[in-house]
Amino acid sequence: MRYPLKTTIVYLFTLLLSTQILAQGGGFAAYVDFRQRFYVFDHGEKKLLEEQKVRSYKIGGNCVAYVDYADNFKVYMNGEVKELEIGSVRNYAVTNNLVAYSMVDILKVYDNGKVKMLSANVKEFSIGDSLIVFFDYYFNSINAYYNGKVHSSGRLRQIGERIQQIDVSHNIAGIITAEDRNFRIFYKGSTEMINQFVEENVSFKAGRDIIAYMDQPTRTFKAYYQGEIYDVDNFKPELYKMGDARIVFIDNVGNFKTFYDGQIATILPNPPTFFQVKDSMIVYQELDRFKCFYKGEIHEIAPYIPEKYQFERDLIVYLDQTRNLQVYKNGESQLLQYGAQGMINDFQLVRDVVIINVGVNQNIIYWNGKIYE
């Protein structure tokens, strides 16, 4: 994902007028209640962080970063709140492992409990779970922060100068440079040339440990997967999406397929009505049935398309036809019992945490088989 540094970006997900939720880590979530108080849910414990409305917040695997009412930039981690900056932070991103943020053109990262300045000459950056890629306009170089180190012009000079196209995910980045139109991949600290002098707007997308791309010399669809190149299809797909170490695509004749673990599997001999990919889970509609492809097998979730559903990791949460909440895991749907607090207004799945808004703006949390009121 790419972030301009001088444009204010506020990521707030509204849950029924009063509750906002966004997260990536297991057993970890955050929300704003109907009184605009800011809470975190940290592995079974609700904690009030701010009495007054926060300006914005984002959550990663082991922390939550937010801008408080007074414009201070803070991080909650390991049970404590730490103030990183006083004002000036507008653009920030939080992943499972990193917090990246900027003040004017200064780019910093909060990693393993410490703040590091990456550059004072950055207009925009792209970030994955463990990777930040940015262009330093003073040194005219592309740089990557990975595994606690900045791989700068000495290691990345062969990439080129300015970035024309980029896609970053988790631990991998595909980059096309403006001057030479070369397509290279940065993966776990190393770069590799893939194609030279590529055309404008060449198609490529990144997922964890993988990049799917149209190979210009052969005009075929290929995958760079864990450092090796695989032939995926002889023709450009009609549509493709990325997950963790996998490509999900509809080929040129309509077959619904997936590439994972170095192999290709056909899910359907015809295109689904829709499909979505997240982590290792694929959900899709076949006729009027709601299905998923997970761990190499097809499962029917429901004989209808739910009014609303969310999915993360190995969990699918959806409203059934009577507006009860169902949790699908390990091949079975289970009715979520949350007491007699009233009708469900809305819900949000945050990795493995379900936040349910019921009755008159009451928030209930379901995690690890338990209800927290």
N, C-alpha and C positions, 0 to 999 in steps of 0.2 A: 504494500500500500504506500502511496506517495503523498507527502505532506508539504504544501507550500509554507514557508516560514513567516511570511508577512500577511497572511490572510487569516483572520480569526476563524477557527473551526471549533464549534461546540458540539460535542456528541452527547445528546441526552435522549434516552429512550423513555417515552412516557407510557406509564401503565395506568390506564383509566384516570386521566386528569391529574392524579395526585402521586402516583408511584413511578419512580424511574429506576431502571435496572439495566446493568450491563456488566458482564463478567466473563472471565475465561478460565479461572482456576477451579479445581474441584473443591467442594465444601466451602466455597468462598463466594460471597455476593454482596451487593450494596443496594440501598434504596432510599428514597425520600418519602416520608410518610405524609399524611394529609395535612399535617401542621408544618410541613416543609423542613422537618428535622432530618438530619442525615445519619443513617445507620449503616453499619457493616454487619454481615452475618459471617462469623469466623468459626467454622467447624463446630457448629452446635451452640454458639453463643452469640446473642445479639448485643451489639455495642453502639451506644450513642456517641457519635464523633463530633457533630456540630449541632447546636441548638438553632442556629440561623441558616437560612437557605444558602446552599453552596452554588457557585456560579456554573460549575461543570465537574464531572468526574468520569474516570475510566478505571477498569479493573483488569488486572492481569492474573497470572498464576499464583503469585505469592504476595501481592500488594494491591492497594488501591491508591491512585493518584487523583488529587482534586484541587480545584481553586476555591478557596473559602469565600465567605461573604466580604471579607476585607481585601480580597485580591491576592492573598498569599498562596503560594503553591506548596502543597503538602503531600506527604506519602504516609499511608498507614501500612506498617509491615511488622511482623513478629509481635503483634499486640500493642504497638506503640505508634504514635503520630510524630512524624519528623517534618519540620518546616525546611524546605529546600531553598526557596527563593521568596523575597518580598516583592510582590508585584511583577509586572512585565511578561509573565508567561501566558501566552494565548494558545500556542500550538504545541500539543504534546500527544504522545502515543504510548500506550502501555501494552505489552505483550506478556506471554507467560514468563519471560525471563528479564525483560528490560523495560525501563522508562526512559524515553527520549523526549527532550523538550528544547524549545528555543526561546531566546530573548533577542529580538531584532535579528541579527545574522549570526548570533552565537548559538552553537549547537552543543548540548550537553547530554550525557547519559547517566542514569542512576542504575548501577549494576553491583549486585552483591553488597548492598548497603553503603556504597560510596558514589559520590558525584565526580564525574570526569568531564573535562571540556574536550570536545572532539575537534572543533574548529571555530574560528571567529569570522569565517568568510563563507557562509552557507545560505543559499536562498531556499532550498528545499531538500527533503530527505525522504528515503523510502525505507520501510522497516518490516522485518519478519520477527519471529519469536526470538532468535538469537543473533540477528544480523541487521545492521544499519548501513545503507549505502548513501553517499552524499558527494556532491561536487563542490570542491573548494575553488571559488572563482579567483582568489589571489594567486594560488599556486597552479591554477589551471589543471587540476588533477581530480580524478575519481578516486574515492577512498571507501574502504569498507571496514566497519568495526565488527569484529567477530571474535568470540572466545576471549574477551578481555583485551584485545589488541586492535590497533588501527593499522590496517594494511594500506599504506599510502603509496605515493608515486613510484617508490623503488620497487614495490611488488606488483603494482597494478599499472605501470606505465604502458604496458602493451595493450591495455584496454582502449586507450585513446584519450580524448580530452573531455568534451561535453557529452552529456547523456541525451540521446534522442528518444529512445524508448527503454522502459525498464519494467520488470515485474519481479517482486520479491515475495518470498514465502518462507517462513520458518528459518531455514538454514541455507537457502539457495537464492541466487538472483540471475536473471537473464538481462543482458545489457546490450543495446545497440548504440554506438557512438555517432555523433553528428558528422564529424569530419570525414571519417573513413568508411562509415556504414558497415562496420564489422560487428558481427554478433558473437558475443562471448558469454560464458557462464562462469560465475563465481560460486564455488561450492566448498564449504568447509576450509576456507583459507587459501584455496588455489583457484586460478583462472584457466580456462581452456577455450581456444578458438573453435567456433562451430562453423560459421559461414562468413565469407568475405564479400564485401560490396553488395549487401542485401538490398532488396527493393524497399520502397516506402511502405510503412505500415505492415510489415511482415507479421504473421500471427504466431504468438508464443504466449504461454501461460505457465505459472509456477505453482507447485504444491510442495509439501514437505518431501525433501530428497528427490524431487523430480521436476523436469520442465518438458512440456509438450510443445512441439514447434513444427512448422512447415519447412522442410529442408529445401533450400532454393536450388541447388544443383540438380537434385533428382525429382523435385516437385512431389515429394512423398511426405507422409505424416510420421514423425519420429518422436522418440522419447529419450531424453537424457536422464537416466535413472541410476542413482548411486554411483556416478562416475563412468557409466557405460552407456553407449548409444544403441537403441533398439528400433527396429522397423515396426511401426504400429499398423500402418495401412498404406496402400498404394495411392490412395486418393485423399483429397482434402475432406475432412468430415463436415457434415452439415452443421454440427454443433458439438462443442466439447467443454467440459468443466473439470476442475481439479479438486482432488482431495489429498489426504495423507498418502503419499507414495502411490498414487493412482490417477489414471485418466478415465473419465467416463464420457462416452461420445456416441453420437448417431452417425453411422458411416454414410457414404454417398448413395447407398441403395436402401437406407432406412433401418438397418440392423442396429439394435441398442446394445452397446458393448462396453467393456471395461478392460483396461490394461492395469495389472497389478502383479507384484512379485515376478516381473519379467515375462508374464504370460497374458494372453488375451482370452477373455471369456465373453460369450454372447449371452446377454440377459434375456433379450426378446428378439424375435425375428422381424419385428416391426417397431416403429418409434412409439414411445409412451406419450400420453397426453401432456405430461410434464415430468421433469425430474430435477432433483436437487442433490447436492453432494456436500457433506461436511465431515471432516475428519475421515474415518473409514466407512462411514455409513452413506448409502444411496437410498433415497426414497423416491417413489414414482407412482404414477397412476396408470393402471392397465384396465381399460374399459371403465367400469364404475368402482373399481377396487383399489384400495390404498395398500401399497406393498413396499417392501424394502429388500435390498440386496446387501447382506452383511456376512462377512467371513465365508464368502464363496457360496452362500445359499440364499434362495429366494424365500421370503416370509410374507404372508398376508397379514397385515395389521388390522384392517377392518374391511367389511364388504361394502363400504361407502367412503366418500371423501369427507373427512372431518371439516367442520366449519373453521377450526383453527388447530394448528399443530406446531410444535417446536421439536427440534432434535439436536442432540449433541452426543458425541462419543457413541455409547451403545444404548442410549436412552431416547425414547420418543414419547412425548406427552401430547395428548390431544383431547379435545372436547368431543364426547360421543353424541349421539342423536338426541339424548335427553339432557344435554349440557352438563353431564357429569364428567369429571376429569379422569382419564385413563392413562396409566403409565405402562408403556410397552418395553419389556426388557427380556432378553434371553428367550425369545420366541413366544412370550405370553403377555397378554394385556391384563392389567389388574386395576380395579376401581380404587381410586385414591380416596381414602376415608379421612375427612377433615372435620368431622363433628357437625353441629347444627348451627353454624354461624351465619348461614344464609346462602343465597344463590351466588354462584361464581360470576363475578363481573369480568374478570380477565385473569390471565396467568402469564408467567414468563419462565422459561427454562434457562438456567444459568449454569452451564456445564452439567453438574449432577444435582443442582439445587433448583427446586421449583418454588417460585414465589406466587402465591395465589391471592388475588384481591377479591374479598367477599363482603356481602352485606353493605354496610355504610363505610366504605373505604377502610376495611380492616385487612391487614396483611398477615397471611399465614405462610410459614415456610415449611416445605417438606424436603428432608434430606436424610439419606442413609436409612430409609425405612421409618423415620419418625416425623411427627408434626411438632413445629415450634410456633407458639402463638405470641 
